[in-house]
């Protein structure tokens, strides 16, 4: 197997590293938001995230950003560490990467400023929720079926 394939596989299996994608995506998202929005008033008027709106209104954006980064890392780490030896690990990685992409695209929505684009970003977020629920349901059914088979 080529060395590049081994490196990609080792990154893919590294449940400690993959959640950093989420952390970077949140930083990119909110950096783009504050840079491209142009003003706090624009953020308060057009931002979709109720938690970011709360943080802006209460002047706690930096602690909020730190909490988001910490939460995303811990959640990603926990979920992927639980799934690393399962047959649905790939779904966990896909969800982490999809949420990361959604955050970056969400930050870019301040540049694109198009309803279709914003709805597409929102749809990606909903797809990640659906994938998560599907994986959860699969695991529940697998466990129930496994216990009934024994």
PyMOL commands that set and color helices and strands:
alter all, ss='L'
color gray80, all
select helices_A, chain A and resi 3-12+19-37+40-46+50-57+61-83+89-112+115-149
alter helices_A, ss='H'
color red, helices_A
deselect
rebuild
show_as cartoon
